[in-house]
């Protein structure tokens, strides 16, 4: 095949990818043209990341073929895709926190001096040059672990551009960004396209799709189910196409009936790892049967406040009461046993244990209680029964309860956490960024569950950077 002006720069032809017990992609067609932003939509577990991992050489397709500028190619690894001008920015960044920006960019593509030593100066110059050209200014000597999430994402983009990527795959690039960072990121994306790059943009946020896309393709259950023109499509159209049914964007809830105080903070001050007071003299009360929202841009003390309430961090002063119980210095296990559920903002670090099975993750904070154990003996039967019931009840897309939770999509990992925390009697439910990275159908479901917990009498402390969610 000869490449011409209308030839896609990247094309997936009838791509099928299977894993034991599951078909992740089936006969998927997808293409990207030069200088366009092609958005890929789909529910959690629809096969979006799998398809992108095939296009980037991380997975070998079970069937179908890939073409770059009209030429059929076979990628044995991501190095082959990079050599063909494809770069990918993953949802979970592939950075080493203790390395500098320059060291991270150089890793795997090291530039050496004539004496064979690492030429960090050359990498630094390249980072500054790319930053100036694409609006991605980053300090090459900064330690990555000390950078904000938005700046870390810039480092990932610089890594791809330093390797001469002409095609960029951006997997959920705005999932962890603040509203201001999202605006900055869109400016960068438009600059990249103006400079001749072609971009595949994966996201769940329908407003962003309509704002940034040139074309939209929708996957459902591993298959291509349709496409849409962002100039004429609506959020409702896209949501219905993704989920296969009418999606309700408004949260239906009856009036609250607040009861007695369930959580009380009195003069609580919390200090972070830098010995900086991120919360100062906080007073608040959350009553049974109500949802108490905390809004604001991330990084203003919300994380530390949640960690103090759930026992992950000890306040430097003040008192935290759960009803009449003083839990100021209590452990996470003690607080959980007192009837507090916690959906953390960082599901990978604090919500699940990746190598553990779904069944084990469903009882992480209950395994020491009946019916899941007797004395020091674990009882597998009740654990498996619990997992089977919750997987069905919370619509966790998985080939089985024995697979490691790390193999699930981010949204399905979130469903595992929500299922574990919301399936037991609670006095207080603490939810931080509960719908981050989730599709519209899952968001609708989790909002309904939060309201149900309120109506069942639990107090809910909801922390979110999404103002629409708070409202």
KABELFEN-V442149 format. One record per backbone hydrogen bond with DSSP energy under -0.5 kcal/mol. NH is the residue of the N-H (numbers start at 1). CO is the residue of the C=O. Records with the same first field share a line. If there is no record, write none. Layout:
NH = CO  CO
This chain:
7 = 4
9 = 32
10 = 32
11 = 67
12 = 30
13 = 11  65
14 = 12
15 = 28
16 = 63
17 = 25
19 = 22
22 = 19
24 = 17  22
25 = 17
26 = 222
28 = 15
30 = 12
32 = 10
36 = 33
38 = 36  199
39 = 37  215
40 = 201
41 = 39  217
43 = 219
46 = 43
51 = 47
52 = 48
53 = 49
54 = 50
55 = 51
56 = 52
57 = 54
58 = 53
59 = 53
61 = 59
62 = 16
63 = 16
65 = 13
66 = 73
67 = 11
68 = 71
69 = 9  67
71 = 68
72 = 70
73 = 66
76 = 74
80 = 77
81 = 77
82 = 78
83 = 79
84 = 80  81
85 = 82
86 = 81
87 = 167
89 = 169
90 = 88
93 = 91
95 = 93
97 = 95
99 = 96
101 = 142
102 = 140
104 = 100
105 = 101
106 = 102
107 = 103
109 = 106
112 = 110
113 = 117
116 = 113
119 = 111
120 = 118
123 = 119
124 = 120
125 = 121
126 = 122
127 = 123
128 = 124
129 = 125
130 = 126
131 = 127
132 = 128
133 = 129
134 = 130
135 = 131
136 = 131
140 = 138
142 = 139
144 = 99
145 = 97
146 = 143
147 = 144
152 = 148
153 = 149
154 = 150
155 = 151
156 = 152
157 = 153
158 = 154
159 = 155
160 = 156
161 = 157
162 = 158
163 = 159  160
164 = 161
165 = 160
166 = 85
167 = 85
168 = 198
169 = 87
170 = 168  200
171 = 89  169
172 = 170  202
173 = 202
175 = 172
177 = 174
182 = 178
183 = 179
184 = 180
185 = 181
186 = 182
187 = 183
188 = 184
189 = 185
190 = 186
191 = 187
192 = 188
193 = 189
194 = 190
195 = 191
196 = 193
197 = 192
198 = 166
199 = 36
200 = 168
201 = 38  199
202 = 170  200
203 = 40  201
206 = 204
209 = 205
210 = 206
211 = 207
212 = 208
213 = 209
214 = 37
215 = 37
216 = 228
217 = 39
218 = 226
219 = 41
220 = 223
222 = 46
223 = 220
225 = 218  223
226 = 218
228 = 216
230 = 228
232 = 229
233 = 229
238 = 234
239 = 235
240 = 236
241 = 237
242 = 238
243 = 239
244 = 240
249 = 247
252 = 250
253 = 251
257 = 289
259 = 288
262 = 286
263 = 286
264 = 321
265 = 284
266 = 319
267 = 265
268 = 282
269 = 317
270 = 279
272 = 276
275 = 272
278 = 270  276
279 = 270
281 = 279
282 = 268
284 = 265
286 = 263
287 = 285
288 = 260
289 = 458
290 = 287
292 = 290  460
293 = 291
294 = 462
295 = 293
296 = 464
300 = 297
305 = 301
306 = 302
307 = 303
308 = 304
309 = 305
310 = 306
311 = 308
312 = 307
313 = 307
315 = 313  328
316 = 269
317 = 269
319 = 266
321 = 264
322 = 325
323 = 262  321
324 = 322
325 = 322
327 = 320  325
328 = 320
330 = 327
335 = 331
336 = 332
337 = 333
338 = 334
339 = 336
340 = 335
341 = 339  428
343 = 430
344 = 342
347 = 345
350 = 346
351 = 346  347
352 = 347
354 = 352
356 = 353
358 = 403
359 = 401
361 = 357
362 = 358
363 = 360
364 = 361
366 = 363
367 = 363
369 = 366
372 = 369
373 = 369
374 = 377
377 = 374
379 = 372
380 = 378
383 = 379
384 = 380
385 = 381
386 = 382
387 = 383
388 = 384
389 = 385
390 = 386
391 = 387
392 = 388
393 = 389
394 = 390
395 = 392
396 = 391
397 = 395
398 = 396
403 = 400
405 = 356
406 = 354
407 = 404
408 = 405
413 = 409
414 = 410
415 = 411
416 = 412
417 = 413
418 = 414
419 = 415
420 = 416
421 = 417
422 = 418
423 = 419
427 = 339
428 = 339
429 = 459
430 = 341  428
431 = 429  461
432 = 343
433 = 431  463
436 = 433
438 = 435
443 = 439
444 = 440
445 = 441
446 = 442
447 = 443
448 = 444
449 = 445
450 = 446
451 = 447
452 = 448
453 = 449
454 = 450
455 = 451
456 = 452
457 = 454
458 = 453
459 = 427
460 = 290
461 = 429
462 = 292  460
463 = 431  461
464 = 294
467 = 465
470 = 466
471 = 467
